[in-house]
Amino acid sequence: MQHWPILSILIWLPIVGGALALMLGARRAQSARWLALAVAVATFALSIQLLTGFDYYTAGMQFAERREWIPAYDIQYHLGADGISVALIVLTTLTTALVLIGAWTSIEKRVNQYVAAFLFLEGLMIGVFAAIDSILFYVFFEGMLIPMFIIIGVWGGPRRVYASLKFFLYTFLGSVFMLIGLIYLYLKAGSWQLPDLYVLPLDAKEQMWLFFAFLVAFAVKVPMFPVHTWLPDAHVEAPTGGSVILAAIMLKIGGYGFLRFNLPIVPDASHEFAWLVIALSLIAVVYIGLVAMVQDDMKKLIAYSSISHMGFVTLGIFIAFMLVRDAGNPEAARLGLQGAMVQMISHGFISGAMFSCVGVLYDRMHSRMIKDYGGVVNTMPWFAAFFVFFGMANSGLPGTSGFVGEFMVILSSFQAHPMLAFTAATTLILGAAYTLWLVKRVVFGEIGNAHVAELEDINPREWIVLSAFAAGVLLLGLWPKPLTDLMEPAIAQIASQLAASKL
């Protein structure tokens, strides 16, 4: 176990690095790039210490730090990480480093502010995954909206102001309900600390109101149907780096919130309304998959694909209630929770890779429209190989990470009810349909555009980014055991909390 405050270092190193990048000024763009990259790589290297120093047999929070912050209200700077937090923190640090490498030449205006925004965002997202004090969680949860709002609003596309405002209002208004719920819990428990809230007795009515307060906050973040409409606009207008972070990390915070708040704090209400979340998840999987099929913008198609795939996360989380309480099958419940978490990490790699691929094409052609491409394989064979591979992973091909999480969730769903599994499994057909149709129209066929004939294949910098994502997709697809071993004690503890009624 580490004796130095590694979680604080991981949170504040990028934030301090971002402040230094801002101080460099707009004219020293190259210096800002190198500084940001050095900070991001150092943060990633430090985050590996979480894996090497982690006790894989303990369910509790490790690397704990606790200091008084606002003593008058007993608000503490309280950090800790279990296997779920560690997996998401490492994904965050890796993705941020890759985003900064990917945007090396594509961003030319206000470069120091751009890289600073990503470093601030990285520190705040790590804070979300490490916070044990619920108000500290809320501060990080809200704080990370600001850098992403700026990234979309300043470096985005033609409708960037509309998209950034929509993103901010949806996610901010949703989290106001969470704040009201947290204040109520504090007045009842006299504590903001999550472990204290987990054991707080609550009656059925209290649990119901709290469940919906948390549901609104986290459903917007995932995003779940029908509060998903901000995501396609945000993705289409965001710069490539913004889209990658939004899809790979920020959407996961909704699923993480369900695991940290809804399930342990209001287990009875979560069981009572699990059918609602399961129904909304299946609508996302099927209906949003159909919506993805008719898109003519590559980014919008991948954005809808993200919503569909994230439906598996919420399905895996809430199907566990049916399995533990109704079917009396805790093993299947753990499988569903594990599947949801594997799907979160897998989707981070695949969606990050898909948006990076669109960014590679956009940097060359300045178009995201599918009709403007065709025959890219003839001029960019290495890029085409990566794009096809990530397309296969997005379709859920066995051997890639896209298969593992979905298969685990479908397997646990089948043990709850075969029709749930059948409906969820349609994503394998729909996902293959829209993804392979995208790949066919962009990569294969005759060159349909004179500009495509002039394209150059990926450069070494793009090679690094796409290879790192490909390695993650392949490693998790062929050997998911290290990830499941890392998260198993925490998953088992959550499954036991589902079974315990507060009534």
Phi, psi and omega per residue, in radians:
M1 nan 2.383 -3.136
Q2 -1.284 2.500 3.100
H3 -1.813 -0.096 3.119
W4 -1.793 2.694 -2.972
P5 -1.317 1.284 -3.022
I6 -1.130 -0.629 -3.129
L7 -1.171 -0.710 3.082
S8 -1.108 -0.702 3.118
I9 -1.088 -0.763 -3.130
L10 -1.132 -0.566 3.119
I11 -1.321 -0.829 -2.943
W12 -1.583 -0.375 3.091
L13 -1.039 -0.867 3.091
P14 -1.127 -0.615 -3.123
I15 -1.172 -0.742 3.073
V16 -1.145 -0.714 3.093
G17 -1.051 -0.699 3.102
G18 -1.119 -0.701 3.112
A19 -1.112 -0.700 3.109
L20 -1.142 -0.686 3.115
A21 -1.099 -0.687 3.092
L22 -1.090 -0.679 -3.106
M23 -1.204 -0.359 3.136
L24 -1.171 -0.449 3.131
G25 1.518 2.841 -3.038
A26 -1.207 -0.433 -3.048
R27 -1.362 -0.366 -3.096
R28 -1.776 1.042 -3.039
A29 -1.095 -0.790 -3.072
Q30 -1.160 -0.662 3.095
S31 -1.104 -0.709 3.130
A32 -1.105 -0.714 3.121
R33 -1.061 -0.848 -3.093
W34 -1.160 -0.678 3.106
L35 -1.090 -0.833 -3.118
A36 -1.085 -0.733 3.140
L37 -1.133 -0.729 3.126
A38 -1.081 -0.750 3.137
V39 -1.144 -0.762 -3.113
A40 -1.134 -0.740 3.134
V41 -1.168 -0.715 3.104
A42 -1.093 -0.694 3.118
T43 -1.128 -0.742 3.102
F44 -1.086 -0.782 3.140
A45 -1.062 -0.709 3.106
L46 -1.164 -0.616 -3.121
S47 -1.157 -0.435 3.077
I48 -1.119 -0.472 3.087
Q49 -1.055 -0.494 3.088
L50 -1.101 -0.659 -3.134
L51 -1.270 -0.722 -3.074
T52 -1.318 -0.509 -3.112
G53 -1.692 0.142 -3.026
F54 -1.516 2.420 3.045
D55 -1.566 1.871 -3.008
Y56 -1.289 -0.048 -3.086
Y57 -1.943 0.135 -3.093
T58 -1.973 2.331 -3.123
A59 -1.513 -0.412 -3.044
G60 -1.265 3.054 3.127
M61 -1.295 2.324 3.132
Q62 -1.981 2.993 -3.109
F63 0.987 0.619 -3.009
A64 -1.187 2.482 3.026
E65 -2.362 2.418 -3.108
R66 -2.566 2.119 3.109
R67 -2.457 2.668 3.045
E68 -1.162 2.432 3.113
W69 -2.116 -1.086 3.055
I70 -2.170 1.478 -3.004
P71 -1.003 -0.564 -3.094
A72 -1.016 -0.541 -3.141
Y73 -2.016 0.271 3.120
D74 0.989 0.558 3.084
I75 -1.539 2.218 -3.032
Q76 -2.096 2.657 2.988
Y77 -1.519 1.534 -2.977
H78 -2.096 1.997 -3.090
L79 -2.089 2.707 3.043
G80 -3.056 2.881 -3.113
A81 -2.531 2.318 2.944
D82 -1.849 -2.967 -3.072
G83 -1.054 -0.634 3.134
I84 -1.136 -0.819 -3.138
S85 -1.083 -0.777 -3.093
V86 -1.057 -0.785 -3.138
A87 -1.038 -0.754 -3.102
L88 -1.281 -0.586 3.102
I89 -1.150 -0.781 3.135
V90 -1.120 -0.714 3.074
L91 -1.041 -0.697 -3.141
T92 -1.126 -0.815 -3.083
T93 -1.193 -0.672 3.113
L94 -1.141 -0.828 -3.073
T95 -1.115 -0.692 -3.139
T96 -1.089 -0.761 3.106
A97 -1.057 -0.754 -3.132
L98 -1.162 -0.638 3.122
V99 -1.108 -0.731 -3.133
L100 -1.192 -0.610 3.054
I101 -1.167 -0.746 -3.092
G102 -1.130 -0.534 -3.076
A103 -1.663 0.327 -3.008
W104 -1.005 -0.729 -3.087
T105 -1.991 -0.284 -3.027
S106 -1.318 -0.444 3.122
I107 -1.749 2.132 -3.075
E108 -2.070 -0.345 -3.132
K109 -1.846 2.434 3.098
R110 0.868 0.877 -3.049
V111 -1.068 -0.734 -3.101
N112 -1.094 -0.643 3.123
Q113 -1.239 -0.635 3.132
Y114 -1.094 -0.903 -3.105
V115 -1.193 -0.588 3.109
A116 -1.106 -0.716 3.135
A117 -1.044 -0.707 3.139
F118 -1.212 -0.640 3.104
L119 -1.195 -0.735 3.055
F120 -1.020 -0.792 -3.117
L121 -1.063 -0.725 3.134
E122 -1.058 -0.841 -3.135
G123 -1.064 -0.718 -3.112
L124 -1.214 -0.663 3.125
M125 -1.177 -0.685 3.066
I126 -1.089 -0.673 3.091
G127 -1.038 -0.704 3.093
V128 -1.023 -0.787 -3.074
F129 -1.307 -0.270 -3.076
A130 -1.878 -0.198 -3.023
A131 -1.291 2.322 3.054
I132 -1.887 -0.475 3.007
D133 -1.360 2.224 -3.010
S134 -1.167 -0.553 3.100
I135 -1.269 -0.652 3.048
L136 -1.058 -0.757 3.058
F137 -0.981 -0.808 -3.104
Y138 -1.110 -0.705 3.136
V139 -1.083 -0.823 3.101
F140 -1.150 -0.701 -3.113
F141 -1.035 -0.769 3.118
E142 -1.375 -0.647 -3.077
G143 -1.050 -0.616 -3.074
M144 -1.259 -0.246 3.063
L145 -1.136 -0.556 -3.002
I146 -1.177 -0.909 3.114
P147 -1.059 -0.682 -3.140
M148 -1.193 -0.647 3.061
F149 -1.020 -0.756 -3.137
I150 -1.213 -0.735 -3.126
I151 -1.035 -0.812 3.137
I152 -1.219 -0.763 -3.021
G153 -1.249 -0.476 -3.084
V154 -1.735 -0.769 -3.030
W155 -1.873 0.209 -3.094
G156 -1.456 -2.953 -3.089
G157 -1.434 -2.869 -3.043
P158 -1.047 -0.592 -3.115
R159 -1.798 0.607 -3.019
R160 -1.156 -0.619 -3.114
V161 -1.163 -0.789 3.096
Y162 -1.046 -0.819 -3.079
A163 -1.143 -0.732 -3.104
S164 -1.196 -0.678 3.107
L165 -1.155 -0.730 3.131
K166 -1.102 -0.781 3.100
F167 -1.012 -0.844 -3.057
F168 -1.162 -0.796 -3.073
L169 -1.154 -0.768 3.129
Y170 -1.022 -0.934 -3.018
T171 -1.272 -0.586 -3.140
F172 -1.241 -0.806 -3.116
L173 -1.124 -0.638 3.100
G174 -1.074 -0.726 -3.057
S175 -1.361 -0.238 3.041
V176 -1.063 -0.668 3.121
F177 -1.118 -0.648 3.100
M178 -1.101 -0.736 3.141
L179 -1.059 -0.741 3.106
I180 -1.066 -0.749 3.110
G181 -1.085 -0.718 -3.138
L182 -1.158 -0.686 3.113
I183 -1.114 -0.733 3.104
Y184 -1.050 -0.790 3.141
L185 -1.087 -0.672 3.130
Y186 -1.131 -0.754 -3.136
L187 -1.118 -0.494 -3.124
K188 -1.519 -0.681 -3.043
A189 -1.689 -0.402 -3.062
G190 1.275 0.344 -3.111
S191 -2.658 2.575 3.037
W192 -1.711 -0.097 -3.000
Q193 -1.308 2.298 -3.086
L194 -0.997 -0.755 3.128
P195 -1.022 -0.585 3.098
D196 -1.235 -0.622 3.138
L197 -1.245 -0.514 -3.135
Y198 -1.123 -0.558 -3.082
V199 -1.762 0.074 -3.125
L200 -1.269 2.153 3.102
P201 -1.241 2.321 3.140
L202 -2.365 2.428 3.114
D203 -1.431 3.071 -3.004
A204 -1.084 -0.709 -3.107
K205 -1.179 -0.767 3.101
E206 -1.041 -0.795 -3.133
Q207 -1.070 -0.686 -3.123
M208 -1.067 -0.862 -3.124
W209 -1.114 -0.723 3.130
L210 -1.163 -0.684 3.123
F211 -1.002 -0.819 -3.104
F212 -1.259 -0.537 3.065
A213 -1.083 -0.804 3.119
F214 -1.253 -0.652 -3.118
L215 -1.032 -0.799 -3.124
V216 -1.066 -0.784 -3.100
A217 -1.078 -0.810 -3.033
F218 -1.490 -0.494 3.111
A219 -1.136 -0.657 3.089
V220 -1.109 -0.639 -3.063
K221 -1.265 -0.588 -3.000
V222 -1.030 -0.821 -0.206
P223 -1.631 2.549 3.123
M224 -1.639 2.682 2.958
F225 -1.115 2.345 0.135
P226 -1.799 0.274 -3.111
V227 -1.749 0.651 -3.058
H228 -1.759 -0.095 -2.893
T229 -1.190 -0.310 3.120
W230 -1.252 -0.465 -2.969
L231 -1.195 -0.877 3.132
P232 -0.995 -0.715 3.121
D233 -1.103 -0.786 -3.123
A234 -1.089 -0.753 -3.123
H235 -1.151 -0.769 -3.079
V236 -1.106 -0.700 -3.072
E237 -1.511 -0.430 -3.090
A238 -1.166 2.619 2.960
P239 -1.142 2.894 -3.050
T240 -0.946 -0.802 -3.127
G241 -1.058 -0.683 3.106
G242 -1.111 -0.744 3.121
S243 -1.101 -0.724 -3.112
V244 -1.104 -0.842 -3.127
I245 -1.159 -0.713 -3.142
L246 -1.031 -0.841 -3.086
A247 -1.323 -0.750 -2.995
A248 -1.350 -0.567 -3.032
I249 -2.115 -0.928 -2.938
M250 -1.120 -0.610 3.103
L251 -1.134 -0.493 -3.095
K252 -1.217 -0.366 -3.094
I253 -1.166 -0.506 3.054
G254 -1.130 -0.844 3.099
G255 -1.099 -0.689 3.111
Y256 -1.103 -0.682 3.121
G257 -1.098 -0.703 3.080
F258 -1.036 -0.752 -3.115
L259 -1.190 -0.594 -3.058
R260 -1.542 -0.497 -3.024
F261 -2.004 -1.116 -3.034
N262 -1.017 -0.894 -2.998
L263 -1.147 -0.905 -3.072
P264 -1.390 -0.568 -3.029
I265 -1.436 -0.709 -3.115
V266 -2.193 1.101 -3.037
P267 -1.117 -0.617 -3.086
D268 -1.264 -0.743 3.088
A269 -1.165 -0.651 3.107
S270 -1.101 -0.665 3.079
H271 -1.187 -0.739 -3.105
E272 -1.080 -0.681 -3.061
F273 -1.888 0.270 3.103
A274 -1.021 -0.630 -3.137
W275 -1.012 -0.640 -3.122
L276 -1.149 -0.832 -3.125
V277 -1.160 -0.685 3.114
I278 -1.096 -0.748 3.124
A279 -1.097 -0.795 3.122
L280 -1.122 -0.615 3.122
S281 -1.146 -0.752 -3.130
L282 -1.205 -0.606 3.051
I283 -1.096 -0.739 3.112
A284 -1.068 -0.778 -3.099
V285 -1.076 -0.793 -3.017
V286 -1.562 -1.007 -3.033
Y287 -1.122 -0.823 -3.114
I288 -1.177 -0.543 3.032
G289 -1.067 -0.697 3.092
L290 -1.178 -0.680 3.105
V291 -1.081 -0.681 -3.141
A292 -1.054 -0.556 -3.057
M293 -1.158 -0.398 -3.037
V294 -1.805 0.184 -3.113
Q295 -1.389 2.517 3.089
D296 -1.911 -0.025 3.105
D297 -1.885 2.202 -3.072
M298 -1.029 -0.758 -3.115
K299 -1.132 -0.710 -3.117
K300 -1.167 -0.673 3.108
L301 -1.070 -0.787 -3.117
I302 -1.219 -0.560 3.089
A303 -1.108 -0.819 3.095
Y304 -1.138 -0.617 3.076
S305 -1.055 -0.685 3.113
S306 -1.070 -0.761 3.141
I307 -1.086 -0.754 -3.140
S308 -1.081 -0.799 -3.111
H309 -1.235 -0.570 3.099
M310 -1.224 -0.336 3.021
G311 -1.020 -0.522 3.096
F312 -1.174 -0.577 -3.136
V313 -1.123 -0.913 -3.120
T314 -1.179 -0.584 3.082
L315 -1.098 -0.818 -3.132
G316 -1.107 -0.636 -3.121
I317 -1.200 -0.801 -3.007
F318 -1.581 -0.304 3.037
I319 -1.151 -0.408 -3.136
A320 -1.041 -0.574 3.131
F321 -1.129 -0.755 3.117
M322 -1.085 -0.649 -3.074
L323 -1.312 -0.668 -3.104
V324 -1.328 -0.861 -2.961
R325 -1.606 -0.654 -3.068
D326 -1.596 -0.751 -3.076
A327 -1.661 -0.217 -3.117
G328 1.064 0.724 -3.059
N329 -2.227 1.353 -3.081
P330 -1.125 -0.501 3.133
E331 -1.110 -0.772 3.117
A332 -1.155 -0.595 3.099
A333 -1.111 -0.751 3.100
R334 -1.108 -0.656 3.103
L335 -1.079 -0.738 3.118
G336 -1.116 -0.756 3.112
L337 -1.138 -0.729 3.083
Q338 -1.082 -0.757 3.134
G339 -1.058 -0.712 3.110
A340 -1.069 -0.741 -3.128
M341 -1.221 -0.740 3.095
V342 -1.075 -0.694 3.115
Q343 -1.101 -0.659 3.108
M344 -1.090 -0.824 -3.134
I345 -1.180 -0.768 3.137
S346 -1.053 -0.796 -3.131
H347 -1.113 -0.548 3.059
G348 -1.034 -0.793 3.117
F349 -1.189 -0.847 -3.002
I350 -1.220 -0.818 -3.119
S351 -1.179 -0.674 3.070
G352 -1.040 -0.710 3.136
A353 -1.185 -0.758 -3.104
M354 -1.116 -0.759 3.115
F355 -1.184 -0.591 3.074
S356 -1.115 -0.693 3.119
C357 -1.112 -0.742 3.091
V358 -1.093 -0.667 3.100
G359 -1.089 -0.674 3.101
V360 -1.046 -0.805 3.133
L361 -1.189 -0.707 -3.095
Y362 -1.138 -0.650 3.111
D363 -1.043 -0.520 -3.088
R364 -1.605 -0.669 -2.993
M365 -1.940 -0.295 -3.087
H366 0.948 0.711 3.052
S367 -2.563 2.457 3.052
R368 -1.907 0.012 -3.070
M369 -1.332 2.296 -3.080
I370 -1.080 -0.644 -3.072
K371 -1.143 -0.317 -3.121
D372 -1.413 -0.068 -3.094
Y373 -2.006 -2.913 -3.092
G374 2.269 2.206 3.115
G375 1.314 0.399 -3.125
V376 -1.064 -0.502 -3.137
V377 -1.051 -0.454 -3.106
N378 -1.244 -0.474 -3.104
T379 -1.985 -0.362 -3.110
M380 -2.278 1.178 -3.045
P381 -1.102 -0.678 -3.141
W382 -1.191 -0.737 3.074
F383 -1.054 -0.764 -3.125
A384 -1.045 -0.682 3.129
A385 -1.087 -0.778 3.104
F386 -1.117 -0.782 -3.062
F387 -1.113 -0.732 3.104
V388 -1.119 -0.744 -3.140
F389 -1.065 -0.820 -3.140
F390 -1.185 -0.575 3.059
G391 -1.101 -0.731 3.089
M392 -1.103 -0.725 3.120
A393 -1.114 -0.695 3.121
N394 -1.142 -0.466 3.114
S395 -1.420 -0.160 3.138
G396 1.510 0.618 -3.139
L397 -1.208 2.253 3.062
P398 -0.978 2.438 -3.056
G399 1.749 -0.227 3.048
T400 -1.979 2.830 -3.097
S401 -1.125 -0.442 -3.130
G402 -1.076 -0.421 -3.132
F403 -1.434 -0.688 -2.916
V404 -1.079 -0.976 -3.086
G405 -1.103 -0.774 -3.129
E406 -1.101 -0.716 3.141
F407 -1.105 -0.742 3.135
M408 -1.107 -0.718 3.136
V409 -1.197 -0.743 3.112
I410 -1.083 -0.709 -3.137
L411 -1.090 -0.784 3.128
S412 -1.224 -0.626 3.105
S413 -1.081 -0.661 -3.120
F414 -1.070 -0.602 -3.123
Q415 -1.350 -0.280 3.016
A416 -1.479 -0.859 3.077
H417 -2.901 2.248 -3.095
P418 -0.992 -0.589 -3.117
M419 -1.173 -0.590 3.066
L420 -1.080 -0.783 -3.135
A421 -1.128 -0.727 -3.127
F422 -1.086 -0.796 -3.136
T423 -1.117 -0.778 3.127
A424 -1.102 -0.639 -3.081
A425 -1.205 -0.268 3.102
T426 -1.094 -0.352 3.122
T427 -1.105 -0.499 3.116
L428 -1.132 -0.609 3.112
I429 -1.359 -0.864 -3.114
L430 -1.115 -0.754 3.140
G431 -1.048 -0.751 3.100
A432 -1.123 -0.686 -3.091
A433 -1.086 -0.973 -3.052
Y434 -1.285 -0.567 -3.105
T435 -1.274 -0.814 -3.105
L436 -1.214 -0.552 3.075
W437 -1.173 -0.677 3.051
L438 -1.056 -0.861 -3.122
V439 -1.054 -0.761 -3.124
K440 -1.049 -0.808 -3.055
R441 -1.258 -0.556 -3.077
V442 -1.539 -0.796 -2.938
V443 -1.591 -0.722 -2.971
F444 -1.789 -3.124 -3.126
G445 1.511 -3.065 3.102
E446 -1.312 2.681 3.068
I447 -1.180 2.011 -3.056
G448 -1.713 0.000 -3.056
N449 -2.460 2.271 -3.103
A450 -1.026 -0.553 -3.132
H451 -1.188 -0.562 3.124
V452 -1.085 -0.602 -3.138
A453 -1.129 -0.345 -3.102
E454 -1.683 -0.024 -3.067
L455 -1.171 2.528 3.047
E456 -1.833 2.553 -3.106
D457 -1.188 2.994 -3.052
I458 -1.061 2.533 3.136
N459 -1.610 3.017 -3.085
P460 -0.983 -0.628 -3.141
R461 -1.135 -0.776 3.105
E462 -1.184 -0.565 3.055
W463 -1.011 -0.802 -3.113
I464 -1.037 -0.839 -3.078
V465 -1.099 -0.899 -3.075
L466 -1.204 -0.607 3.113
S467 -1.152 -0.689 3.133
A468 -1.114 -0.788 3.093
F469 -1.098 -0.745 -3.128
A470 -1.094 -0.690 3.119
A471 -1.098 -0.730 3.110
G472 -1.097 -0.778 -3.133
V473 -1.102 -0.741 -3.076
L474 -1.286 -0.772 -3.114
L475 -1.094 -0.794 -3.140
L476 -1.211 -0.524 3.131
G477 -1.278 -0.652 -3.087
L478 -1.608 -0.482 -3.037
W479 -2.509 1.273 -3.115
P480 -1.351 -0.109 -3.006
K481 -1.005 -0.777 3.128
P482 -0.987 -0.671 3.138
L483 -1.224 -0.792 -3.127
T484 -1.171 -0.618 3.077
D485 -1.121 -0.690 3.138
L486 -1.068 -0.704 -3.015
M487 -1.653 -0.220 -2.983
E488 -0.988 -0.833 3.140
P489 -1.050 -0.715 3.139
A490 -1.179 -0.697 3.115
I491 -1.109 -0.746 -3.137
A492 -1.091 -0.682 3.122
Q493 -1.146 -0.734 3.114
I494 -1.110 -0.724 3.131
A495 -1.065 -0.653 3.106
S496 -1.205 -0.573 3.096
Q497 -1.206 -0.534 3.103
L498 -1.124 -0.672 -3.042
A499 -1.291 -0.405 -3.058
A500 -1.525 2.074 3.121
S501 -1.488 2.557 3.066
K502 -1.687 -0.046 -3.101
L503 -1.520 nan nan
